[in-house]
Amino acid sequence: MSSKRKVLLMGKSGSGKTSMRSIIFANYIARDTSRLGPTMEVEHAHVREFEKDLGYYQSCLEALLHNSPNAQVFCLIHKMDLIEVDHRDKTFEDRASLVLKFSELAAGADRANAVCQCFRSSIWDETLYKAWSAIVYKLIPNVGIMEQKLKQFAAILDADEVMLFEKATFLVIAHAEMTEHRDMHRFEKVSNIIKQFKLSCSKMGSQFEYMHVRNSHFAAFIDAFTPNTFIMVVLADGNVSAAATLMNIRSAKKHFEALESK
């Protein structure tokens, strides 16, 4: 039996599973998903009423917990872009409340870990990346130790912030924030920008390996790190030596590779 952690993506026909998977795991951008056809499934469910959907969700969750008792469950309330902006918060809160209620009924009193966490998501903004980053974060072993080491590394570099991205998806899996930032969505925005830049590189037959951006206010370095991650270092000093920073990043690789292999 494989010890690898796996993700089971479930949802109704037309709920956006294929588009979501293509954007996160196959490097599509949102506008490219319009050419995707519907997935032909072995089992077809024609459930249109929301109450029946919740009952179907509950029965699926009960079966999942019976066969995988240690599974962590997350719910993405997807295609939120179809809801009017003024109604999105209320709609999400109402739907999330119902999903959590039915999750508790399916799990029972002795299975608090199965009560899912809900995320709003859309392929047209950063919410999809935020949701999947949070999910992947739960699957990373030693993530607490990794973030502690990132803070130590940030202090050594006198960096404002250090982030680790998963190599294939460019989802943020760990970060150390030394200076408070106002933009709560910066991780998802950076992830989205770099993924699109990687796509541009691929179309030109090139591989993305390293990026260095600087101006009078900051310097940012993105570099290949461990076999499964990229690292981003942000410093307030725009005149910092690129060679020294890259040398420090490469010196830290072996320590994080050892953590990753545990």
C-alpha positions in Angstrom: 0.0 0.0 0.0 1.4 3.4 -1.0 2.2 5.8 1.9 1.7 8.8 -0.3 -1.1 11.2 0.7 -3.8 11.4 -2.0 -6.6 13.9 -2.8 -10.0 12.8 -3.9 -11.9 15.5 -5.8 -15.6 14.9 -5.8 -18.6 17.0 -7.0 -21.7 17.1 -9.2 -21.6 17.1 -12.9 -20.8 20.7 -14.1 -19.6 21.8 -10.7 -16.1 22.8 -12.1 -13.9 19.8 -11.1 -12.1 19.5 -14.4 -11.5 23.2 -14.7 -10.2 23.4 -11.1 -7.9 20.4 -11.6 -6.6 21.8 -14.9 -5.8 25.2 -13.4 -4.2 23.9 -10.2 -2.4 20.7 -11.4 -2.1 21.1 -15.2 -1.1 24.7 -15.5 -4.1 26.0 -17.4 -5.1 29.6 -17.1 -8.8 30.4 -16.5 -9.7 31.4 -20.1 -8.3 28.1 -21.4 -10.8 26.0 -19.5 -13.6 27.1 -21.8 -12.4 24.4 -24.3 -12.7 21.6 -21.8 -15.5 19.2 -22.4 -17.6 17.5 -19.7 -16.1 14.5 -17.9 -17.8 11.3 -18.8 -18.3 9.4 -15.5 -19.2 5.8 -14.7 -21.9 7.0 -12.4 -24.2 9.9 -13.3 -26.1 11.8 -10.7 -29.0 14.0 -11.7 -29.6 16.0 -8.5 -30.8 19.6 -8.9 -32.4 20.5 -5.6 -30.0 21.8 -3.0 -31.5 19.9 -0.1 -31.1 16.6 -2.1 -27.6 17.7 -2.9 -26.9 17.9 0.8 -28.3 14.5 1.4 -26.2 13.1 -1.3 -23.1 14.8 0.1 -23.9 13.4 3.6 -24.2 9.8 2.2 -20.9 10.2 0.3 -19.2 11.5 3.4 -20.4 8.6 5.5 -19.0 6.2 2.9 -15.7 8.0 2.7 -15.3 8.0 6.5 -16.2 4.3 6.7 -13.5 3.4 4.2 -10.9 6.2 5.1 -11.5 7.0 8.8 -8.6 9.4 9.0 -9.5 11.4 5.9 -9.6 15.2 6.2 -12.5 16.7 4.4 -12.7 20.2 2.7 -15.6 21.7 0.8 -15.1 24.3 -1.9 -18.2 26.4 -2.6 -17.2 27.0 -6.2 -18.2 29.4 -9.0 -18.7 32.2 -6.6 -18.2 34.6 -9.5 -21.7 33.8 -10.6 -23.1 35.4 -7.4 -23.6 39.2 -7.3 -20.8 40.8 -5.4 -23.2 42.2 -2.7 -24.6 38.8 -2.0 -21.4 36.7 -2.0 -20.6 36.9 1.7 -24.1 36.0 2.8 -24.5 33.2 0.2 -21.2 31.7 1.3 -22.0 31.9 5.0 -25.4 30.2 4.4 -24.1 27.4 2.3 -21.0 26.8 4.5 -23.3 26.6 7.6 -25.5 23.9 6.0 -22.5 21.9 4.7 -20.9 21.9 8.2 -24.2 20.9 9.7 -24.6 17.9 7.4 -20.9 17.0 7.9 -21.4 16.8 11.6 -24.4 14.5 11.1 -22.4 12.2 8.8 -19.4 12.1 11.1 -21.0 11.6 14.5 -19.9 12.9 17.8 -16.6 10.8 17.8 -15.3 12.2 14.5 -14.7 15.9 15.0 -11.7 15.7 12.5 -14.1 14.9 9.7 -16.1 18.1 10.0 -14.9 19.9 6.9 -13.5 23.4 6.4 -15.3 25.4 3.7 -13.7 27.7 1.2 -15.2 30.0 -1.4 -13.6 29.7 -4.8 -13.6 30.8 -8.4 -11.3 30.2 -11.3 -11.4 33.9 -12.1 -9.6 35.2 -9.0 -7.1 34.2 -6.3 -9.6 32.4 -4.1 -9.0 29.0 -5.9 -5.3 29.2 -5.1 -6.0 30.3 -1.5 -8.3 27.3 -1.0 -5.9 24.7 -2.5 -2.9 26.2 -0.7 -4.7 25.6 2.6 -5.6 22.1 1.6 -2.0 21.2 0.5 -0.7 22.8 3.7 -2.6 20.2 5.7 -0.9 17.4 3.7 2.7 18.5 4.1 4.6 16.6 6.8 6.8 18.6 9.2 5.2 21.9 8.0 5.4 23.4 11.5 9.2 22.7 11.8 9.6 23.9 8.2 8.0 27.3 9.1 10.1 27.6 12.2 13.3 27.1 10.1 12.0 29.6 7.5 11.7 32.2 10.3 15.3 31.5 11.3 16.4 31.8 7.7 14.5 35.1 7.2 16.1 36.5 10.3 19.6 35.6 9.0 18.9 37.3 5.7 17.1 40.3 7.3 14.2 39.5 5.0 10.7 40.9 5.2 9.2 37.6 4.1 10.2 34.1 2.9 7.7 31.8 1.1 7.9 28.2 -0.1 5.9 27.1 -3.2 5.2 23.6 -4.2 7.1 23.0 -7.4 4.4 21.7 -9.8 1.4 23.7 -8.7 3.2 26.8 -7.3 0.8 26.7 -4.3 2.2 28.4 -1.2 2.9 25.7 1.4 4.8 27.6 4.1 5.9 31.1 4.8 7.6 33.3 7.4 6.4 36.9 7.7 8.8 39.2 9.6 7.1 42.5 8.6 3.3 42.8 8.5 1.8 43.3 5.1 -1.6 44.8 4.2 -2.4 42.6 1.3 -3.8 39.3 2.6 -4.0 37.9 -0.9 -0.4 38.5 -1.9 0.5 34.7 -1.8 -2.2 33.8 -4.2 -1.5 36.7 -6.5 2.2 35.8 -6.7 1.4 32.2 -7.3 -1.0 33.1 -10.1 1.6 35.5 -11.7 4.4 33.0 -11.6 2.3 30.2 -13.0 1.4 32.3 -16.0 5.0 33.3 -16.4 6.0 29.6 -16.3 3.4 28.9 -19.0 5.0 31.6 -21.2 8.4 30.0 -20.7 7.0 26.6 -21.6 5.5 28.0 -24.8 9.0 29.3 -25.8 10.6 26.0 -25.0 12.3 27.3 -21.9 12.3 26.1 -18.2 11.6 28.5 -15.4 14.4 28.3 -12.8 15.0 31.7 -11.3 13.7 35.2 -11.1 15.1 38.4 -9.6 13.0 41.6 -9.3 14.1 44.8 -7.6 13.4 48.5 -7.4 14.2 51.3 -4.9 11.8 49.9 -2.4 12.5 46.1 -2.3 14.3 43.2 -3.9 12.6 39.8 -4.5 14.3 36.5 -5.4 12.5 33.4 -6.6 14.7 30.3 -7.0 14.5 26.5 -7.3 15.0 25.2 -3.8 14.4 21.6 -2.8 13.4 18.9 -5.3 9.7 19.7 -4.6 9.8 23.4 -3.9 10.7 26.9 -5.0 11.6 29.7 -2.5 10.8 33.4 -2.6 12.7 35.9 -0.5 11.6 39.5 -0.2 13.9 42.1 1.3 13.2 45.8 2.0 16.7 46.8 0.9 16.5 47.2 -2.9 20.3 47.4 -3.1 21.0 44.1 -1.5 23.7 41.9 -3.2 22.0 39.3 -5.4 25.0 37.1 -5.4 25.1 37.0 -1.5 21.4 36.3 -1.3 21.5 33.5 -3.8 24.5 32.0 -2.0 22.6 32.0 1.2 19.6 30.4 -0.5 21.7 27.6 -1.9 23.5 27.1 1.4 20.1 26.6 3.1 18.9 24.0 0.5 20.5 20.9 2.2 18.8 21.7 5.6 15.4 21.9 4.0 16.0 18.9 1.9 16.7 16.9 5.0 13.4 18.2 6.5 11.5 17.2 3.4 12.9 13.7 3.4 11.7 12.9 6.9 
